[in-house]
Structures are given as structure tokens and as C-alpha cells.
Amino acid sequence: MALSTAAVAPKALRTTLERNVRDIVAVPSDAFEAILCALIARGHVLLDGKPGIGKTLLARTIAASIDCSFRRIQFTNDLMPSDILGSAVWRERERQFEFVEGPLFSNLVLADEINRTSPRTLSCLLEAMESGSVSLEGKTMDLGAPFHVFATRNPIEFHGTYPMPEAALDRFLVRIELGYPDSAQELALYTGRDAESSLRSVHPVISRDQLLAAQAAAAEVVVHETVAEYVLRIVAATREHTEVALGASPRAALMWLRAARARAWLEGRDYVLPDDLKALAMPVLAHRMFVRGGGSAAAMLQEVIAKTAVPL
């Protein structure tokens, strides 16, 4: 059945999409909210966690729930830029080269195990994530709209993985750290249907036009000056903290506000509250901060937020 192209109400979008995803994979409510805010805010998502906990399944289920084009790229250490961008192929009948698009030319792209690939290939992906376009043979080619990357990453201490540079982490609007399911969820997983069989039964519940309309509406949400000053005080405090080597940048603050606009829209408001910012501080800012001596950026961020006065 064809999906409606009419704009969808914020709460209906959230409820419908969350129900569709939760039928297949268990995901914490705060993690799902951050992922949905990233989608509405035209951002990219990094899913972190140990192998075998459902990161790829979660990304595929979300992609299956949205009526957009979707491609999966399995990142390996021998993956070449042309493997994701595409390349020119000689057509003997036409006696000319024809460009064949790679899997990056899609609305939703799953970059599986992103920290297993070479810096050269990763840099091509980063360009696409930054601008929504790629440079090929002297030409700039748009990737279409919407364009979102869902990347999965295994911990760096696992065999065959590499640390991701700060510039790469900064391209992701949110970073979600997934852990093992609780006992009840894990037991249900063992006694339920096979994940692949369940995934094949998933149908889109949100159309491409509805997603684009939601993104446009969220971009119009107002940020009052007092709320902007609250953001400034927090990001400035992260830079001045004695234990923080690299605090939140102006771009990080802008990404934080974009995500907060999306959350406000999902709550049915046309203005951002400090609560929107607090709810998204960890998934948006923590992976953009680096603490001296390998400490916890999340702990430092929580300390800063607790000490910063909230505007009335």
C-alpha cells in the first residue's frame, strides 16, 4: 500500500516509527529519541558497542521503516574509494565510459564497522557526510535528499579495528552507545522469530516526503537568546575545564541546537527549552570532547551541566 505524502504529526511520527522498530529490536527509549532527533535534524548516527548486540539490525530496521532508498556498505581494510563512490565503466556498444553510481548514492546508508577501513576511503565518506555531495572526475555530484549515514563501530581494542580521528567523530550528530539487553529482552530474543525473518516483515511507515517535511518544520523551531546563552555557557565551560583537553566547538554547539530543535518539534513545540538540550547533551557532545588521562567525557559534561544555571 502506498504511503501518504501528507505531513505527519510529530507525536504520530515518533509513536509509529518507534513501534515499528521495537517490534524487531529492543532499543532504550533515550537512545531511540536521540536517533530520531538526528534524523529530523538532518544528521548522521554512530552506533557504538560490542559485536553481536544488534547495532546493524537496529540500523536496518530503521531504514526499512522509512520509504527511502537504502544501501549497506561493509567496511574492510581493503575497501577502496571507488567501491563506495562508484566508477566509470567502458560500454563497448556506446563506445564511451558511463559512470556507475556506488552504494553511497542512497538516502540511507549503513556504514557497517566503519573503523575497519583505510583513512583514504574514510575521507571520501566524511566529505559526503559533511556536504551531501562527492567530488568525482572534477565534478561535484549531489547524493540526494534526505541523506543519512548510520555507522556501526566496534570497540577499538578488538582485532582489526582502528581509532577514529576527531574529524570523523565530529561528522556524527549523535553517538549512541549500546549495551547488552536486559534478561527479559534477551530471553525473548532466544524464543522469538529469527531476526532476518522478522526484518523481512517490516514495511515502511514513514514516506520520504513526510521525513523531508518534518526536517523542514523542525528547522523553523525558535531558539530564544536566553537559551542560546545557556548553550554558550556550557560549551565555554567544557573548554575551560582543567581536565578537558578538547572541549565542545562552535560547530558542536550548532549541532546540539539542531538536535534540540528536532526534539522540541517532536514534543509539539515551536521553541527550544533547556530540557531539550539536557536530554541530548550526552549523545551530541560527549564524543566531541576529549579528557586528559583517558577520563570520561560524559562525567565531565554532566559536571559542567550540573554547575551551569538554567535560564528561567
C-alpha positions in Angstrom: 0.0 0.0 0.0 1.3 3.4 -1.0 2.3 5.7 1.9 0.6 9.1 2.3 2.6 12.1 1.3 0.7 14.4 3.7 2.7 15.9 6.6 2.6 13.7 9.7 2.0 15.0 13.2 5.2 15.0 15.4 3.9 12.6 18.1 2.3 10.3 15.5 5.7 10.1 13.6 7.5 9.2 16.8 5.0 6.7 18.0 4.6 4.9 14.6 8.3 4.7 13.9 9.2 3.6 17.5 6.5 0.8 17.4 7.8 -0.5 14.1 11.4 -0.6 15.3 10.6 -2.1 18.8 8.7 -5.0 17.1 12.1 -6.2 15.8 14.8 -4.9 18.1 15.0 -3.8 21.7 16.3 -0.2 22.0 16.3 2.1 25.0 13.8 5.0 24.8 16.5 7.6 25.2 18.7 6.0 22.5 15.7 5.9 20.1 14.9 9.5 20.9 18.4 10.6 20.1 18.4 8.7 16.8 15.1 10.1 15.7 16.2 13.6 16.6 19.3 13.1 14.4 17.0 12.0 11.5 14.8 15.0 11.9 17.8 17.3 12.3 19.4 16.0 9.0 22.2 14.4 11.0 24.2 11.2 11.0 24.3 8.5 13.6 27.2 6.5 15.1 26.2 3.2 16.9 28.9 2.0 19.3 29.1 -1.3 21.0 30.5 -4.8 21.2 29.9 -7.2 18.3 26.6 -9.2 18.3 24.4 -6.8 20.3 22.2 -5.7 17.4 23.7 -2.5 16.1 23.4 -3.5 12.4 19.9 -4.9 13.0 18.8 -1.6 14.6 20.1 0.5 11.6 18.5 -1.9 9.1 15.1 -1.8 10.9 15.0 2.0 11.0 15.9 2.0 7.3 13.2 -0.5 6.5 10.7 1.7 8.3 11.3 4.7 6.1 10.3 4.7 2.4 13.7 5.8 1.1 16.5 4.1 -0.9 18.9 2.2 1.4 22.3 0.6 0.8 24.6 -1.2 3.2 28.4 -1.0 2.9 30.6 -3.5 4.8 33.8 -1.6 5.6 37.0 -3.6 5.4 40.7 -2.7 5.4 40.9 -3.2 1.6 37.8 -1.2 0.7 38.6 1.4 -2.0 37.0 4.8 -2.5 35.6 3.6 -5.8 33.9 0.8 -4.0 31.6 3.3 -2.3 31.6 6.2 -4.7 31.3 4.3 -8.0 33.4 4.4 -11.1 33.4 4.9 -14.8 32.7 1.7 -16.8 33.5 1.3 -20.5 30.4 0.5 -22.6 31.6 -1.2 -25.8 28.3 -0.8 -27.6 28.2 3.0 -27.0 32.0 3.3 -27.3 32.2 5.5 -24.2 32.5 5.5 -20.5 29.5 5.5 -18.3 29.5 6.4 -14.6 28.0 3.7 -12.4 27.0 5.0 -9.0 28.3 3.3 -5.9 26.3 2.5 -2.8 26.9 5.9 -1.3 24.2 7.3 -3.7 21.3 6.5 -1.5 19.1 8.2 1.0 20.0 6.0 3.9 23.5 4.4 4.1 24.6 1.8 6.6 28.4 2.0 7.1 29.0 -1.3 8.9 32.1 -1.5 11.1 33.3 1.9 9.9 36.5 1.7 12.0 37.9 -1.2 9.9 38.6 0.9 6.7 41.6 2.9 5.5 41.9 6.7 6.1 41.6 7.3 2.3 38.2 5.6 2.0 37.0 7.1 5.2 37.9 10.6 4.0 35.6 10.1 1.0 32.7 9.1 3.3 33.4 12.2 5.5 33.2 14.5 2.5 29.8 13.1 1.7 28.6 13.4 5.3 29.7 17.0 5.5 28.3 18.3 2.3 25.8 15.8 1.0 27.8 15.6 -2.2 31.0 13.9 -3.6 33.7 15.1 -6.0 34.3 12.8 -8.9 36.4 13.5 -12.0 36.4 17.2 -11.4 32.6 17.3 -10.9 30.5 17.7 -7.8 27.7 15.3 -7.6 24.8 15.6 -5.1 23.7 12.5 -3.2 20.1 13.5 -2.9 17.8 14.3 -0.1 17.5 13.1 2.5 21.0 11.7 3.0 21.9 10.0 6.3 24.7 7.7 7.3 24.2 5.1 10.1 27.6 3.8 11.1 28.4 0.9 13.4 31.7 0.7 15.3 33.2 -2.0 17.4 35.5 -1.0 20.4 39.0 -0.1 19.2 40.6 -2.9 21.3 39.0 -5.5 19.1 41.2 -7.2 16.4 41.4 -5.4 13.1 39.8 -2.1 14.2 41.4 1.4 14.3 40.9 4.5 16.3 38.7 7.1 14.5 40.1 10.6 14.2 38.4 13.6 15.9 37.3 15.0 12.5 35.5 11.7 11.7 33.7 11.6 15.0 32.7 15.2 14.6 30.7 14.4 11.5 28.2 12.4 13.5 25.4 14.4 15.1 24.8 11.7 17.7 26.8 8.8 19.1 24.7 6.1 20.7 26.4 3.5 23.0 24.5 0.2 23.0 25.0 -2.5 25.6 23.7 -5.9 26.2 19.9 -6.3 26.5 18.3 -7.0 29.9 17.5 -10.6 30.9 13.8 -10.4 29.7 14.7 -8.9 26.4 17.5 -11.4 25.8 15.2 -14.3 26.7 12.5 -13.0 24.3 15.2 -12.9 21.6 16.1 -16.6 22.1 12.5 -17.7 22.0 11.2 -15.4 19.2 11.5 -15.5 15.5 14.8 -15.3 13.6 15.9 -11.7 13.2 16.2 -11.9 9.5 12.8 -13.3 9.1 11.3 -10.6 11.3 13.1 -7.9 9.4 11.7 -9.1 6.1 8.2 -8.5 7.5 8.9 -4.8 8.2 7.1 -2.3 6.0 7.8 1.5 5.7 5.6 3.6 7.9 7.0 7.0 7.0 7.4 8.3 3.5 10.3 10.2 2.1 8.2 13.3 1.7 7.0 13.1 5.3 10.5 12.9 6.5 11.6 15.9 4.5 8.5 17.8 5.7 9.4 17.0 9.3 13.0 18.2 8.7 11.8 21.5 7.2 9.4 22.1 10.1 12.0 21.3 12.8 14.4 23.8 11.2 11.9 26.6 11.9 11.8 26.0 15.6 12.9 29.1 17.5 15.9 29.3 19.8 15.5 32.3 22.2 18.5 34.3 23.1 18.5 33.2 26.8 18.6 29.5 25.6 21.5 30.3 23.2 23.3 32.0 26.1 22.8 28.8 28.1 24.4 26.8 25.3 27.3 29.2 25.2 28.0 29.0 28.9 28.1 25.2 28.8 30.4 24.8 25.8 32.7 27.6 27.1 32.9 25.7 30.5 33.9 22.5 28.7 36.8 24.3 27.1 37.9 25.9 30.4 37.7 22.7 32.5 41.1 21.8 33.7 40.7 18.1 33.0 39.3 18.5 29.4 41.9 18.6 26.6 39.4 19.4 23.9 36.1 21.0 24.7 33.0 21.5 22.6 33.5 23.6 19.5 31.1 26.2 18.0 30.1 23.6 15.4 29.3 21.1 18.2 27.1 23.8 19.8 25.3 24.3 16.5 24.7 20.6 16.1 23.4 20.5 19.7 20.9 23.2 18.8 19.8 21.4 15.6 19.1 18.3 17.6 17.3 20.3 20.3 15.1 21.9 17.6 14.1 18.4 16.4 13.3 17.3 19.9 11.2 20.4 20.5 9.3 19.7 17.3 8.7 16.1 18.3 7.2 17.4 21.6 4.8 19.7 19.7 6.6 22.9 20.5 7.9 25.7 18.2 10.6 26.8 20.6 13.6 25.1 22.4 13.7 24.5 26.1 16.8 23.8 28.3 15.3 20.4 28.9 15.7 19.6 25.1 19.3 20.5 25.4 19.9 18.5 28.6 18.2 15.4 27.1 20.6 15.4 24.1 23.8 16.7 25.7 25.4 13.2 26.1 24.8 11.8 22.6 25.6 15.1 20.9 28.6 16.5 22.8 30.4 13.7 24.7 32.0 12.1 21.7 33.3 15.6 20.6 35.2 16.1 23.9 38.5 14.6 25.0 39.6 14.3 28.6 43.2 14.3 29.8 44.4 10.9 31.0 41.6 8.9 29.3 38.9 10.0 31.7 35.2 10.1 31.0 33.9 12.9 28.8 30.4 12.1 29.9 31.3 12.6 33.5 32.9 15.9 32.8 29.9 17.0 30.7 27.5 16.0 33.5 29.6 18.0 36.0 29.5 21.1 33.7 25.8 20.9 33.1 25.1 20.4 36.8 27.1 23.6 37.7 25.5 25.8 34.9 22.5 27.8 35.9 19.4 27.0 33.9 17.6 30.1 32.4 14.0 30.6 33.6 
